[in-house]
């Protein structure tokens, strides 16, 4: 069974709509999938950038070290031959040329072994004017400005090793390391440049391709998971709606059974009275008054039953107001005291809060709530007893206790006592406490059942206090 508020319109089960999935749920699903895609792709992009930066730096350091080694492999006499203007004595042009060729061949042989081990594509010796003094492999007499990193070259010319940014030459990515070339007296006469081609960047290309492939696969996987999730949610939504529809139909059946049960007995009395009126030709005034009173009483009883079902099912459109609760409670108990006294039930109201304490809601609804709880206490004490209504204010909350001296409510049924149609009495409808719970919820409160100090039942209601400060100032 469901809470009373779920059955606001039990007369329209055929109009229940079965949407494939709720818009809010679909929106959250799409947001979740979008966030997941952003997270996955963002992670992949970050991984690619991190790998790119790491390999770039490592390769730059590697070529810096290679360039430094290549510079150290050039002996001082070889530098004198390669840079004739720096020699200690003038030589004939022929001798200088022969020495330069011999020095270049010796240096190239050492550089070739170094390049093979380091994975470099070329090694060059540059003078301060960017002219190529010596190259491992054939090159132009001037280094292309597009492939020369001016900042790295400048650092090399002041004695610091450096590496260039990653640059592209055709379909090949290149990286270069720079190191200063020093003469024996400490003078910097040029710079060695070590270039690395595609073979050195193969790991970076492979890692990048692998990561992009992983990103593509992850995106496809997320899309497939998202489609499966949406379909699953749609299926669950249909099942949930069908279950609600089935529950609604079951409730309609219970309502119909409850109405039939409650009206059947008054109808039987009315039928008997009508039959008696038809059979008896002459009635005394006393008999006539008795039958008419019986008819009126049973008609009133059927009207009360119908009104109870209407009150439970329909929503109240009346605007809520702020009102003091004490006059409503006292008026309700004043009306009930006659009935309670007739049944041997003594009642007392203990108001332990300020008189001005107010709540926001409908006074008439609270009046019905108090009447229902008092009638419930009366029914729980058929042999008579005591009913105490205790009201206390705790901070911004008003607490109302209905305590009786009856047998109490067993723990096994306390969780069901507010369900519609649940009752332990043969003549009960099981709607009174459901009606009470609905009113409490409409007023933003809570209700629970436990044991009273005397061992009977205790219904505890918590309601929010409205405008406490303003009401107090108004009274002052």
C-alpha positions in Angstrom: 0.0 0.0 0.0 1.1 3.6 -0.6 0.8 6.8 1.4 -2.5 8.6 1.2 -1.1 11.5 -0.9 -0.5 9.1 -3.8 -4.2 8.6 -4.6 -5.3 12.1 -5.4 -7.4 11.1 -8.4 -8.3 7.4 -8.3 -11.1 7.8 -10.7 -8.9 8.3 -13.8 -6.8 5.1 -14.1 -7.4 4.8 -17.9 -5.5 8.1 -18.5 -2.2 6.9 -17.1 0.5 7.7 -19.6 3.5 5.4 -20.1 6.4 7.6 -21.3 9.6 5.8 -22.4 11.7 7.8 -20.1 11.3 10.9 -17.9 12.7 14.1 -19.4 14.6 14.9 -16.2 16.2 11.5 -16.1 17.1 11.7 -19.8 18.6 15.2 -19.3 20.8 13.9 -16.4 21.8 10.9 -18.4 22.9 13.1 -21.3 24.8 15.4 -18.9 26.5 12.4 -17.3 27.5 11.0 -20.7 28.8 14.4 -21.8 30.8 14.8 -18.7 32.2 11.3 -19.1 33.2 12.0 -22.7 34.9 15.3 -21.6 36.7 13.5 -18.8 37.9 10.6 -21.0 39.0 12.8 -23.9 40.5 15.4 -21.6 42.5 12.6 -19.9 43.7 11.4 -23.2 44.7 14.9 -24.4 46.5 15.5 -21.2 48.3 12.2 -21.5 49.4 13.0 -25.1 50.6 16.5 -24.1 52.5 15.0 -21.1 54.1 12.3 -23.3 55.0 14.9 -25.9 56.6 17.2 -23.4 58.4 14.4 -21.7 59.8 12.9 -24.9 60.6 16.4 -26.3 62.6 17.3 -23.1 64.4 13.9 -23.0 65.3 14.0 -26.6 66.5 17.6 -26.2 68.8 16.6 -23.3 70.0 13.7 -25.3 71.0 15.8 -28.2 72.5 18.4 -25.9 74.8 15.7 -24.5 75.6 14.4 -28.0 76.5 17.9 -29.2 78.7 18.4 -26.1 80.5 15.1 -26.9 80.8 16.1 -30.5 82.4 19.4 -29.5 84.9 17.6 -27.2 85.9 15.3 -30.0 87.4 18.2 -32.0 91.1 18.6 -30.9 92.7 22.0 -30.7 95.0 21.4 -33.7 91.9 20.3 -35.7 90.2 23.6 -34.6 93.3 25.5 -35.8 93.0 23.7 -39.2 89.2 24.2 -39.4 89.5 27.9 -38.3 92.7 29.1 -40.0 92.2 32.6 -38.7 92.7 31.4 -35.1 96.0 29.6 -35.7 99.1 30.8 -33.9 101.2 31.2 -37.2 100.3 31.9 -40.7 100.5 29.1 -43.2 100.6 28.8 -46.9 97.1 28.4 -48.5 97.9 24.9 -49.8 99.2 23.6 -46.4 96.2 25.2 -44.6 93.8 23.5 -47.0 95.4 20.1 -46.7 95.4 20.4 -42.9 91.7 21.4 -42.9 90.8 18.4 -45.1 92.7 16.0 -43.0 91.1 17.4 -39.8 87.6 17.4 -41.3 87.9 13.7 -42.3 89.2 12.8 -38.8 86.4 14.7 -37.1 83.7 13.3 -39.4 84.8 9.7 -38.7 84.4 10.2 -35.0 81.1 12.0 -35.5 79.8 9.2 -37.6 80.3 6.7 -34.9 78.7 9.1 -32.4 75.7 9.8 -34.6 75.1 6.1 -35.2 75.0 5.5 -31.5 72.8 8.5 -30.6 70.3 8.2 -33.5 71.3 11.6 -34.9 70.7 12.4 -38.6 73.4 15.1 -38.9 76.1 16.9 -36.9 77.3 20.4 -38.0 80.0 22.8 -36.8 78.9 26.5 -37.2 80.9 29.6 -36.9 79.5 32.7 -35.1 78.0 33.9 -38.4 76.0 30.7 -38.9 78.3 29.5 -41.6 78.8 25.7 -41.9 82.4 25.0 -41.1 82.0 21.2 -41.1 79.1 18.8 -41.6 78.8 15.1 -41.1 76.6 14.9 -44.1 76.5 17.2 -47.1 74.9 20.5 -46.3 74.7 24.0 -47.6 77.3 26.6 -46.6 74.7 28.5 -44.5 72.2 26.9 -42.0 68.6 27.6 -43.0 67.0 30.2 -40.7 63.9 28.1 -40.6 65.7 25.2 -39.0 68.1 27.3 -36.8 66.9 28.0 -33.2 68.4 31.4 -32.7 67.9 31.3 -28.9 69.6 27.9 -28.5 72.5 29.0 -30.8 72.9 32.2 -28.8 73.1 30.3 -25.6 75.7 27.9 -27.1 77.8 30.9 -28.2 78.0 32.1 -24.5 79.0 28.7 -23.3 75.7 26.9 -22.4 74.4 23.7 -23.9 70.8 24.1 -25.2 68.2 22.4 -27.4 65.8 23.8 -30.0 62.1 23.6 -30.2 60.5 20.8 -32.1 60.2 21.8 -35.8 58.9 20.2 -38.9 60.8 19.7 -42.2 58.4 18.2 -44.7 56.8 15.2 -43.2 59.7 14.8 -40.7 59.8 16.3 -37.2 63.3 17.5 -36.2 65.0 18.3 -32.9 68.5 19.8 -32.4 71.0 20.0 -29.6 73.5 22.9 -29.4 76.9 22.9 -27.6 79.8 25.5 -27.6 83.1 24.7 -29.2 86.0 26.1 -27.2 89.6 26.7 -28.1 92.3 25.6 -25.7 92.5 29.2 -24.3 88.8 29.2 -23.5 87.6 31.2 -26.5 84.4 30.1 -28.0 84.9 29.8 -31.8 81.7 28.2 -32.8 78.9 25.8 -32.0 78.1 22.1 -32.7 74.6 21.3 -33.8 73.2 17.8 -33.5 70.0 17.1 -35.5 67.6 14.2 -35.0 65.2 13.1 -37.6 62.2 10.8 -37.9 64.0 7.7 -36.5 64.5 9.5 -33.2 60.9 10.6 -33.0 59.4 7.2 -33.9 58.5 6.5 -30.2 56.7 9.8 -29.9 54.7 9.2 -33.1 53.8 5.7 -31.9 52.7 6.9 -28.5 50.6 9.6 -30.0 48.9 7.3 -32.4 48.3 4.8 -29.6 46.8 7.4 -27.4 44.5 8.8 -30.2 43.4 5.3 -30.9 42.7 4.7 -27.2 40.7 8.0 -27.2 38.7 6.9 -30.2 38.0 3.5 -28.6 37.1 5.1 -25.3 34.6 7.4 -27.1 33.0 4.6 -28.9 32.8 2.6 -25.7 31.2 5.5 -23.8 28.7 6.0 -26.6 27.8 2.3 -26.5 27.5 2.3 -22.7 25.4 5.5 -22.9 23.1 3.9 -25.4 22.8 0.9 -23.2 22.2 3.0 -20.1 19.5 5.1 -21.9 17.7 1.9 -23.1 17.9 0.4 -19.6 16.6 3.5 -18.0 13.8 3.6 -20.6 12.9 0.0 -19.9 13.0 0.6 -16.1 10.8 3.7 -16.5 8.2 1.7 -18.4 8.3 -1.0 -15.8 7.9 1.6 -13.0 5.0 3.3 -14.7 3.3 0.0 -15.3 3.8 -0.9 -11.6 2.4 2.5 -10.6 -0.5 1.8 -13.0 -1.1 -1.6 -11.4 -0.9 -0.1 -7.9 -3.4 2.6 -8.9 -5.8 0.0 -10.2 -5.4 -2.1 -7.1 -6.1 1.0 -5.0 -9.2 1.8 -7.0 -10.4 -1.7 -6.2 -9.6 -1.2 -2.5 -11.4 2.2 -2.5 -14.4 0.6 -4.2 -14.4 -2.3 -1.6 -14.1 0.2 1.2 -17.0 2.3 0.0 -19.1 -0.8 -0.6 -18.4 -2.2 2.9 -19.1 1.1 4.6 -22.4 1.8 2.7 -23.7 -1.8 2.8 -24.7 -1.7 6.4 -26.5 1.7 6.3 -28.3 0.5 3.1 -29.4 -2.7 5.0 -30.9 -0.5 7.8 -32.6 1.7 5.3 -34.0 -1.3 3.5 -35.3 -2.7 6.7 -36.9 0.5 7.7 -38.5 0.9 4.3 -39.9 -2.6 4.4 -41.3 -2.0 7.8 -43.0 1.2 6.7 -44.6 -0.7 3.8 -45.9 -3.6 6.0 -47.3 -1.6 8.9 -50.4 0.3 8.0 -50.7 2.3 11.2 -47.7 3.6 13.2 -47.7 5.4 16.4 -46.0 8.8 16.6 -43.2 7.2 18.6 -42.6 4.4 16.0 -42.7 7.0 13.2 -40.1 9.2 14.9 -38.0 6.1 15.6 -38.0 5.0 12.0 -37.4 8.5 10.6 -34.6 9.1 13.1 -33.1 5.8 12.0 -33.3 6.8 8.3 -31.8 10.2 9.0 -29.0 8.7 11.1 -28.0 6.1 8.4 -28.2 8.7 5.6 -25.9 10.9 7.6 -23.6 8.0 8.2 -23.4 7.3 4.4 -22.7 11.0 3.8 -19.9 11.0 6.4 -18.3 7.9 4.6 -18.5 9.6 1.2 -17.1 12.8 2.6 -14.2 11.0 4.2 -13.2 9.4 0.9 -13.5 12.8 -0.8 -11.4 14.5 1.8 -8.7 11.8 1.5 -8.6 11.9 -2.3 -8.8 15.5 -3.4 -6.2 18.2 -3.1 -7.0 21.4 -1.1 -6.7 24.5 -3.2 -7.4 26.9 -0.2 -4.6 29.3 0.4 -2.6 28.7 3.5 -2.6 31.3 6.2 -0.7 31.9 9.4 -2.9 31.3 12.5 -2.4 30.6 16.2 -3.0 26.9 16.9 -4.2 27.0 20.5 -7.7 28.3 19.7 -8.1 25.6 17.0 -7.1 22.8 19.4 -9.2 24.1 22.3 -12.3 24.4 20.0 -11.8 20.9 18.6 -11.5 19.4 22.1 -14.5 21.4 23.3 -16.6 19.7 20.5 -15.2 16.3 21.3 -15.5 16.4 25.1 -19.3 15.6 24.9 -18.6 12.4 22.9 -15.6 11.5 25.0 -17.5 12.0 28.2 -20.3 9.8 26.9 -17.8 7.0 26.3 -16.1 7.4 29.7 -13.0 9.1 28.4 -11.5 12.0 30.4 -9.5 14.5 28.3 -7.0 17.2 29.3 -5.0 19.7 27.3 -1.6 20.7 28.6 -0.4 23.7 26.7 3.3 24.3 27.5 4.1 26.8 24.9 3.5 30.5 24.3 -0.1 31.4 23.5 1.0 33.3 20.3 2.7 30.2 18.7 1.4 30.0 15.1 1.8 27.7 12.1 1.1 28.2 8.4 -1.7 26.1 6.9 -5.5 25.6 7.0 -7.2 25.9 10.4 -10.1 23.7 9.2 -7.7 20.9 8.2 -6.0 21.0 11.7 -9.5 20.9 13.2 -10.2 17.7 11.3 -6.8 16.3 12.4 -7.5 16.9 16.1 -11.0 15.3 15.7 -9.6 12.2 14.0 -6.9 11.7 16.6 -9.5 12.2 19.5 -11.9 9.7 17.8 -9.0 7.2 17.4 -8.2 7.5 21.1 -11.9 7.0 21.9 -12.1 3.8 19.8 -8.9 2.5 21.5 -10.5 2.8 24.9 -14.1 1.3 24.7 -14.2 0.9 28.4 -13.1 4.4 29.1 -9.8 5.9 30.0 -7.7 9.1 29.8 -6.6 11.2 26.9 -3.9 13.8 27.3 -2.9 16.4 24.7 0.5 17.9 25.4 1.8 20.8 23.4 5.5 22.0 23.6 7.6 24.4 21.6 11.2 23.4 20.9 13.1 26.2 19.0 11.4 26.6 15.7 9.3 23.5 16.1 5.9 22.8 17.7 5.4 19.3 19.2 1.9 17.9 19.8 1.4 14.7 21.7 -1.8 12.7 21.8 -1.4 10.2 24.7 -4.1 7.7 25.7 -4.3 5.0 28.3 -5.5 2.2 25.9 -3.7 -1.0 25.0 -1.2 0.9 22.7 -0.1 0.1 19.2 2.0 -3.1 18.8 5.5 -2.5 17.3 4.8 -4.9 14.5 2.1 -2.7 12.9 3.5 0.8 13.7 5.0 1.1 10.3 1.7 0.3 8.6 -0.7 2.2 10.8 -0.8 5.3 8.5 -1.4 3.3 5.3 -4.8 3.7 3.7 -7.3 0.9 4.5 -5.1 -0.5 7.2 -7.2 -1.2 10.3 -7.4 -3.6 13.2 -11.1 -3.0 13.9 -13.8 -4.9 12.0 -16.0 -1.7 11.6 -13.1 0.6 10.7 -12.3 2.0 7.3 -8.6 2.4 7.8 -8.7 6.0 6.5 -8.7 8.1 9.6 -5.0 8.0 10.3 -4.1 8.1 6.6 -6.1 11.4 6.6 -4.2 12.6 9.6 -0.8 11.9 8.1 -1.8 13.7 4.9 -2.8 16.8 6.8 0.5 16.8 8.7 2.5 16.4 5.5 0.6 19.3 3.9 1.7 21.5 6.8 5.3 20.6 6.4 5.4 18.4 9.5 6.0 14.8 10.5 4.0 12.3 12.6 5.0 9.1 14.4 3.5 6.6 16.8 4.9 5.2 20.0 4.1 4.4 23.6 2.6 6.9 26.0 3.9 7.2 29.6 0.8 5.1 30.8 1.6 2.4 28.3 -1.0 3.4 25.7 -0.6 4.9 22.3 1.2 8.2 21.7 0.9 10.1 18.5 3.7 12.7 18.2 3.3 15.5 15.6 6.1 18.0 14.7 5.1 21.2 12.9 7.2 24.2 12.0 6.5 27.4 13.9 5.7 30.3 11.6 6.9 33.9 12.2 7.7 33.4 15.8 9.4 36.8 16.3 6.7 38.8 14.5 3.9 37.2 16.4 5.6 37.8 19.8 6.2 41.5 18.9 2.6 41.8 17.8 1.3 40.5 21.2 3.6 42.9 23.1 
